[in-house]
């Protein structure tokens, strides 16, 4: 027998790659939450999309677009300033698929409550499991419209360019493009999250046209610098205001915008984040002068929900990979998942992911219906912050433990797990870091007492029949917002998140999962690490839910 024959005859005990697989049909929660949130008519389309994004080709695009990071080209070979960002072809393939699938704005053609936004969120959720970095410009492009509509003259020009399903990355006059992307530039190095510390200036330039200003300043983080225009905060004569600043002007010349450098980041390698300088760049005011933060917040609220969805997507993909591995690899005479301690770990991870999935899709449904009633609007206001804080934090821990389940094979770069691991912390940072979000919850509760009342009604209606939920609900009722000190803001948000998760699982989830979550997270019958669920729970059955079943 030849050496090669001997090698081929050896049982490797290595799982095959999970992909290709359908990210929709293999998800134990997704179809149910879509029905609950009014998106039943979209399920067939989402099944097709789930197969498309779960292909070997799409996963390879995700790998290659992160292996080959964007490159900044400031000048051409003749010394002319060009300020271009060059991307690997795989990045463009991902962008084309997402834009053509309507991930940026398909929901704008839907009526509140018909499931359009929820279905769009489901597509975002599945795509982010394969590659999340390119979602930055996708999210911002869709989220910009509520703010842009504060300036009807600008909306009339830009909305038709945004609401197309055509991806056109050329740096040319926006009027000549088949579709446009928009980003935002908010933070500066001296202030960060403290936007009122911004020093960029905007000087009225009536000679350039109505509502035109000249902007000068430096933005420390600008997401997706290849976008066709940005919403930018700058100080005008009446205070901090919001402006739309295009990269290329209507006459085809480039605006006075310089890309200084791209950030060398821990993760999110496919997406370019840049420092940008404005030197008398032309911008047009969006919304009321001096009301820049309230205007831009309309955009941030939407992108905050998207980045929370990405956090849950990373969790789902990590646990799916871990579930696939432990069900197809043996050690010490047994399949890994059949070993009680591993079953406990995987079950614990699955409990976390299912609770997170229910929360984010409940939030998506509320956001879609928020224009219909005060209850929904209040829940979106408080729920988006609670979910952002809690799920972003949980994502980091879940991805780390899932990587450990796979072991050495999960630690090498051929695996998707290192990329998921590097991506996870970012969702806790952008659109508001943990402290910013926790304080935002306090601010909302103090400004509007009805907000907490709406949250209490939500918990009571969903899970009020459960004694442990009721006990913790009474505890929450005894904490009026004016008595909550800043130092305890995180404790408050955690309690709210656990209560909401528990109530959602009781009313909408699998009972074995709900029981596991409530006994461990709410009743504290749990250790400090995953894999410490109480032994009397249906651990093996829960663990099986983490294993993608391909058909």
C-alpha positions as a printed Julia matrix, in Angstrom:
551×3 Matrix{Float64}:
   0.0    0.0     0.0
   1.32   3.42   -0.92
   1.95   6.12    1.62
  -0.91   8.18    0.21
  -3.27   5.2     0.38
  -2.35   4.69    4.01
  -3.09   8.32    4.75
  -6.41   8.21    2.94
  -7.47   5.13    4.88
  -7.0    6.85    8.23
 -10.2    8.18    9.8
  -9.58  11.88   10.35
 -12.3   12.5    12.96
 -12.6   16.01   11.51
 -15.99  17.57   10.7
 -16.63  18.72    7.16
 -17.25  22.41    6.6
 -20.69  23.55    7.71
 -21.23  25.61    4.59
 -23.07  25.38    2.28
 -26.17  25.5     4.41
 -29.39  27.48    4.55
 -29.1   30.12    7.27
 -32.88  30.48    7.42
 -34.16  26.91    7.52
 -31.48  25.77    9.99
 -32.24  28.54   12.5
 -34.46  27.18   15.31
 -36.0   30.59   16.07
 -36.11  32.7    12.92
 -39.27  31.41   11.2
 -41.29  31.61   14.42
 -40.3   35.18   15.3
 -41.12  36.34   11.78
 -44.63  34.94   12.11
 -45.05  36.57   15.5
 -43.98  39.95   14.13
 -46.2   39.93   11.06
 -43.72  38.85    8.38
 -45.24  35.46    7.46
 -45.72  36.44    3.81
 -41.98  37.05    3.46
 -40.85  33.59    4.58
 -40.46  32.02    1.11
 -38.27  34.9    -0.04
 -36.17  34.62    3.1
 -35.66  30.89    2.62
 -34.25  31.6    -0.85
 -32.02  34.34    0.56
 -30.84  32.05    3.37
 -29.59  29.5     0.82
 -27.9   32.2    -1.25
 -25.94  33.76    1.61
 -25.1   30.34    3.03
 -23.32  29.25   -0.14
 -19.62  28.38   -0.23
 -19.08  31.31   -2.61
 -20.62  33.91   -0.28
 -18.66  32.64    2.71
 -15.5   32.86    0.59
 -16.33  36.47   -0.28
 -16.51  37.17    3.44
 -13.14  35.55    4.02
 -11.37  37.29    1.15
 -12.81  40.75    1.81
 -11.35  40.61    5.33
  -8.05  39.04    4.31
  -7.5   41.85    1.78
  -8.31  45.06    3.62
  -9.21  48.31    1.83
  -6.35  50.53    0.68
  -6.28  54.32    0.68
  -4.96  56.01   -2.46
  -4.49  59.72   -1.79
  -2.75  60.7    -5.07
  -2.5   59.37   -8.58
   0.83  58.82  -10.36
   0.84  62.43  -11.56
   0.57  63.81   -8.04
  -3.09  64.76   -8.34
  -5.14  64.32   -5.18
  -7.76  61.59   -5.76
  -8.73  60.38   -2.23
  -9.99  56.98   -3.26
 -10.44  53.78   -1.28
  -9.77  50.58   -3.2
 -11.49  47.35   -2.18
 -11.0   43.68   -3.0
 -13.48  42.34   -5.61
 -15.04  40.13   -2.91
 -16.15  43.23   -1.01
 -17.9   44.55   -4.11
 -19.58  41.16   -4.57
 -20.97  41.31   -1.04
 -22.15  44.89   -1.5
 -23.84  44.03   -4.8
 -25.68  41.09   -3.24
 -26.84  43.14   -0.24
 -27.94  46.17   -2.26
 -29.72  44.08   -4.89
 -31.49  42.24   -2.05
 -32.71  45.52   -0.6
 -30.93  45.32    2.75
 -30.5   49.09    2.78
 -34.0   50.32    2.11
 -36.52  47.64    1.06
 -38.65  48.45    4.11
 -39.39  51.99    2.96
 -41.91  50.66    0.48
 -43.85  48.87    3.23
 -46.72  49.96    5.42
 -46.23  49.89    9.2
 -47.03  46.42   10.47
 -46.84  44.5     7.18
 -43.52  42.86    8.08
 -41.32  44.76    5.63
 -38.86  46.06    8.2
 -38.8   42.75   10.1
 -38.04  40.86    6.88
 -35.3   43.32    5.99
 -33.85  42.79    9.48
 -33.91  39.01    8.93
 -31.85  39.46    5.76
 -29.42  41.73    7.59
 -29.21  39.1    10.36
 -28.34  36.31    7.93
 -25.89  38.35    5.85
 -24.04  39.52    8.96
 -23.37  35.91    9.9
 -21.31  35.59    6.74
 -19.69  39.04    6.67
 -20.66  41.99    8.83
 -18.16  44.7     7.86
 -19.8   45.69    4.58
 -23.06  46.15    6.49
 -21.81  49.49    7.84
 -22.52  51.46    4.65
 -25.65  49.37    4.01
 -27.07  50.34    7.38
 -26.2   54.02    7.18
 -27.6   54.41    3.68
 -31.01  53.19    4.79
 -30.93  54.99    8.13
 -30.17  58.4     6.65
 -33.63  58.88    5.11
 -35.58  59.82    8.29
 -33.04  62.59    8.96
 -32.8   63.66    5.32
 -36.55  64.06    5.1
 -36.24  66.96    7.53
 -34.96  68.86    4.5
 -37.44  68.13    1.7
 -35.35  69.86   -0.98
 -32.41  67.52   -0.28
 -34.62  64.47    0.13
 -36.1   65.1    -3.31
 -32.6   64.9    -4.82
 -31.07  62.09   -2.77
 -33.9   59.74   -1.83
 -34.39  58.4    -5.39
 -30.64  57.78   -5.6
 -30.69  55.88   -2.31
 -33.83  53.85   -2.86
 -32.51  51.83   -5.75
 -31.26  48.26   -5.73
 -28.25  49.11   -7.86
 -24.71  49.09   -6.49
 -22.5   51.68   -8.19
 -19.17  52.36   -6.47
 -17.78  54.85   -9.01
 -16.54  58.19   -7.63
 -18.46  60.44  -10.03
 -21.26  63.01  -10.03
 -24.06  61.4    -7.97
 -26.6   62.45  -10.61
 -24.86  60.11  -13.08
 -24.89  57.08  -10.79
 -27.4   54.21  -10.73
 -27.35  54.18   -6.92
 -25.73  56.08   -4.04
 -24.42  55.25   -0.57
 -24.4   57.57    2.44
 -22.32  57.6     5.62
 -21.82  59.87    8.61
 -19.06  61.82   10.32
 -19.81  62.73   13.92
 -16.94  62.23   16.32
 -13.79  64.3    16.71
 -10.6   63.44   18.54
 -11.11  65.9    21.39
 -14.65  64.8    22.19
 -15.51  61.29   21.01
 -19.03  60.54   22.25
 -19.26  64.07   23.65
 -20.51  65.58   20.41
 -20.99  69.02   21.93
 -17.19  69.25   22.2
 -16.95  69.25   18.4
 -14.91  72.11   16.96
 -15.68  71.77   13.23
 -17.26  74.93   11.82
 -19.87  75.66    9.19
 -20.01  79.13    7.64
 -23.06  80.23    5.6
 -22.28  80.51    1.88
 -25.43  81.99    0.31
 -23.48  82.76   -2.86
 -23.24  78.98   -3.41
 -26.99  78.47   -3.19
 -29.76  78.21   -0.64
 -28.86  76.4     2.61
 -25.24  75.98    1.5
 -22.39  76.24    4.04
 -18.62  75.84    3.98
 -17.38  73.24    6.46
 -13.91  73.13    7.99
 -12.66  70.62   10.53
 -11.34  67.14   11.25
 -13.45  64.02   11.87
 -11.69  61.34   13.87
 -13.88  58.42   12.8
 -15.88  58.5     9.59
 -17.56  55.3     8.65
 -17.33  54.06    5.08
 -15.36  56.89    3.38
 -16.19  55.58   -0.1
 -19.82  56.74    0.35
 -21.17  59.38   -1.99
 -22.11  61.77    0.8
 -22.0   62.08    4.58
 -24.16  63.53    7.29
 -21.72  65.69    9.25
 -22.03  67.65   12.51
 -20.45  71.1    12.62
 -20.9   74.36   14.54
 -22.87  76.94   12.58
 -23.73  80.46   13.84
 -26.76  79.04   15.68
 -25.03  76.06   17.22
 -24.22  72.46   16.4
 -26.0   71.58   13.15
 -26.29  68.69   10.71
 -25.12  68.94    7.08
 -25.12  66.74    4.0
 -21.65  66.85    2.44
 -21.22  65.14   -0.95
 -17.83  63.83   -2.08
 -18.42  64.89   -5.68
 -20.3   68.09   -6.51
 -22.96  68.54   -9.18
 -20.41  69.95  -11.65
 -18.33  66.77  -11.37
 -15.5   68.27   -9.29
 -14.48  66.69   -6.0
 -15.5   68.49   -2.86
 -12.77  69.82   -0.54
 -12.6   66.59    1.43
  -9.32  64.83    2.19
  -9.06  61.25    3.4
  -6.14  61.41    5.82
  -5.73  57.77    6.75
  -7.63  54.53    7.29
  -7.83  53.16   10.81
  -5.89  49.93   11.45
  -8.54  48.12   13.48
  -8.75  44.97   15.59
 -11.56  43.62   13.4
 -14.06  44.88   10.87
 -11.22  44.63    8.4
 -13.35  44.66    5.25
 -14.83  48.04    6.16
 -12.83  51.23    5.83
 -12.95  53.65    8.77
 -11.15  56.9     8.16
 -10.04  60.27    9.39
 -11.34  63.03    7.14
 -10.49  66.7     6.89
 -12.88  69.3     5.5
 -11.35  72.47    4.1
 -14.19  74.81    3.13
 -16.09  71.79    1.85
 -19.57  72.53    0.57
 -22.41  71.14    2.67
 -26.16  71.68    2.83
 -28.02  71.96    6.1
 -30.29  69.1     7.16
 -33.06  69.96    9.59
 -33.17  73.04   11.81
 -29.95  74.98   12.33
 -28.65  74.49   15.85
 -30.54  71.21   16.2
 -27.91  68.95   14.72
 -27.93  66.27   17.4
 -31.73  65.69   17.39
 -31.55  65.52   13.59
 -28.7   63.01   13.43
 -30.22  60.92   16.24
 -32.96  59.88   13.8
 -30.22  58.17   11.83
 -28.39  56.81   14.87
 -31.53  55.19   16.32
 -31.9   53.06   13.2
 -28.21  52.15   12.93
 -28.18  51.28   16.63
 -30.77  48.57   16.02
 -28.75  47.28   13.07
 -25.5   46.98   15.01
 -27.38  45.18   17.8
 -28.68  42.76   15.18
 -25.1   42.21   14.04
 -24.12  41.3    17.6
 -26.8   38.6    17.67
 -25.81  37.43   14.19
 -22.24  36.85   15.37
 -23.61  34.82   18.27
 -25.79  32.67   16.03
 -23.02  31.93   13.54
 -20.5   31.13   16.28
 -22.88  28.74   18.04
 -23.94  27.14   14.74
 -20.27  26.44   13.97
 -19.71  25.1    17.48
 -22.83  22.95   17.32
 -21.78  21.5    13.98
 -18.3   20.73   15.32
 -19.35  19.0    18.54
 -21.93  16.88   16.73
 -19.4   15.65   14.17
 -16.3   15.06   16.28
 -15.59  12.35   18.84
 -13.22  12.15   21.8
 -12.72   9.53   24.48
 -15.1    7.15   22.76
 -18.11   9.48   22.4
 -19.33  12.28   20.17
 -18.53  15.55   21.91
 -22.13  16.7    22.18
 -23.05  13.42   23.91
 -20.66  14.2    26.74
 -22.62  15.8    29.61
 -20.3   18.73   30.26
 -20.04  19.7    26.59
 -23.81  19.36   26.28
 -24.12  21.81   29.17
 -21.8   24.32   27.48
 -23.55  24.15   24.1
 -27.0   24.27   25.71
 -25.95  27.34   27.7
 -24.77  29.08   24.54
 -27.95  28.17   22.69
 -30.08  29.57   25.5
 -28.22  32.87   25.19
 -28.64  33.02   21.4
 -32.33  32.2    21.42
 -33.05  34.81   24.09
 -31.09  37.37   22.06
 -32.89  36.45   18.81
 -36.3   36.9    20.39
 -35.31  40.29   21.77
 -33.91  41.73   18.56
 -36.83  40.62   16.41
 -39.34  41.85   18.96
 -37.53  45.18   18.78
 -37.66  45.08   14.97
 -41.42  44.56   15.06
 -41.89  47.39   17.55
 -39.74  49.71   15.43
 -41.84  48.93   12.37
 -45.04  49.79   14.28
 -43.63  52.69   16.32
 -45.55  55.26   14.28
 -48.84  53.59   15.18
 -48.96  54.13   18.95
 -47.3   55.54   22.05
 -46.71  52.1    23.6
 -44.63  50.93   20.64
 -42.75  54.22   20.36
 -41.85  54.18   24.07
 -40.68  50.58   23.85
 -38.47  51.35   20.87
 -36.95  54.31   22.71
 -36.04  52.3    25.8
 -35.78  48.85   24.21
 -33.23  49.79   21.56
 -30.87  51.05   24.28
 -31.45  48.07   26.59
 -30.89  45.61   23.72
 -27.83  47.47   22.42
 -26.15  47.42   25.81
 -26.97  43.86   26.8
 -26.69  41.93   23.54
 -23.44  43.6    22.48
 -21.88  42.55   25.77
 -23.23  39.01   25.62
 -22.01  38.56   22.05
 -18.37  38.85   23.09
 -18.69  36.11   25.72
 -20.71  33.79   23.47
 -18.29  33.97   20.54
 -15.33  33.34   22.84
 -16.88  30.22   24.37
 -18.0   28.91   20.97
 -14.43  29.24   19.71
 -13.24  27.2    22.68
 -15.77  24.45   21.86
 -14.06  24.0    18.52
 -10.61  24.13   20.09
  -7.47  24.61   18.02
  -9.38  24.39   14.75
 -11.44  27.36   15.86
  -8.33  29.41   16.6
  -6.71  29.21   13.17
  -7.48  31.8    10.52
  -9.0   29.27    8.1
 -11.9   29.13   10.56
 -14.51  31.89   10.65
 -14.32  32.02   14.45
 -11.26  34.34   14.74
 -13.03  36.87   12.51
 -16.23  36.65   14.55
 -14.15  37.05   17.72
 -12.49  40.22   16.41
 -15.8   41.63   15.23
 -17.72  41.13   18.47
 -16.29  43.99   20.6
 -17.06  46.6    17.97
 -20.81  46.37   18.49
 -20.29  47.51   22.08
 -18.41  50.57   20.85
 -20.05  52.11   17.83
 -23.41  53.85   18.09
 -22.67  54.36   21.78
 -20.37  52.45   24.14
 -21.74  50.7    27.23
 -21.72  53.67   29.61
 -23.21  55.98   26.99
 -26.06  53.54   26.38
 -26.72  52.85   30.07
 -26.89  56.58   30.78
 -29.17  56.98   27.77
 -31.61  54.58   29.46
 -31.56  56.7    32.63
 -32.06  59.84   30.56
 -35.08  58.36   28.8
 -36.65  57.24   32.06
 -36.13  60.63   33.71
 -37.47  62.62   30.78
 -40.52  60.48   30.19
 -42.01  58.47   33.09
 -44.38  56.83   30.6
 -41.4   55.03   29.1
 -40.9   52.83   32.14
 -44.64  52.26   32.36
 -44.65  51.01   28.77
 -41.8   48.65   29.57
 -43.58  47.29   32.64
 -46.73  46.67   30.61
 -44.67  44.79   27.99
 -43.14  42.49   30.62
 -46.43  41.93   32.42
 -48.34  41.06   29.24
 -45.68  38.7    27.91
 -44.58  36.91   31.07
 -46.71  38.1    33.94
 -47.97  34.63   34.76
 -44.53  33.39   35.79
 -43.76  33.8    39.52
 -40.07  34.61   39.08
 -40.8   37.22   36.43
 -43.44  38.76   38.67
 -41.04  38.87   41.62
 -38.38  40.7    39.61
 -41.0   42.92   38.01
 -42.07  44.11   41.46
 -38.43  44.81   42.25
 -38.16  46.96   39.13
 -41.34  48.86   40.0
 -39.77  49.89   43.3
 -36.9   51.61   41.48
 -38.24  54.99   40.33
 -35.84  56.48   37.83
 -35.17  59.57   39.92
 -33.76  57.35   42.69
 -31.38  55.43   40.42
 -27.88  56.78   40.71
 -25.61  57.0    37.69
 -23.22  54.51   39.27
 -25.99  51.87   39.21
 -27.12  52.44   35.62
 -25.59  49.22   34.3
 -27.26  47.14   37.03
 -30.62  48.62   36.07
 -30.18  47.91   32.36
 -29.09  44.33   33.06
 -32.18  43.68   35.16
 -34.4   45.13   32.42
 -32.69  43.0    29.76
 -33.0   39.77   31.75
 -36.65  40.47   32.5
 -37.43  41.22   28.86
 -35.6   38.09   27.67
 -37.38  35.93   30.24
 -40.81  37.29   29.32
 -40.19  36.82   25.59
 -39.01  33.23   26.03
 -41.97  32.33   28.24
 -44.51  33.69   25.79
 -42.81  32.95   22.46
 -39.94  30.53   22.88
 -39.42  26.84   23.58
 -40.34  26.09   27.16
 -37.17  24.1    27.87
 -35.15  27.11   26.78
 -37.31  29.52   28.79
 -36.93  27.37   31.89
 -33.16  27.25   31.47
 -32.88  31.01   30.97
 -35.07  31.97   33.92
 -33.5   29.52   36.37
 -29.96  30.58   35.44
 -30.09  34.26   34.43
 -33.03  35.51   36.46
 -32.85  33.24   39.51
 -29.04  33.12   39.54
 -28.8   29.31   39.63
 -25.75  29.67   37.44
 -21.98  29.85   37.66
 -19.67  32.53   36.32
 -19.03  30.76   33.0
 -21.03  29.02   30.28
 -21.59  25.34   30.97
 -22.89  25.81   34.51
 -26.63  25.36   33.93
 -28.48  23.31   36.57
 -28.15  19.57   35.89
 -31.91  18.93   36.13
 -32.63  20.82   32.9
 -33.14  19.23   29.47
 -29.54  20.03   28.52
 -29.13  17.5    25.71
 -32.39  18.57   24.05
 -31.38  22.24   24.21
 -27.91  21.45   22.85
 -29.46  19.67   19.88
 -31.17  22.94   18.92
 -27.74  24.48   18.33
 -26.83  21.91   15.67
 -27.71  23.02   12.11
 -29.74  20.27   10.44
 -29.15  20.44    6.69
 -31.82  19.14    4.32
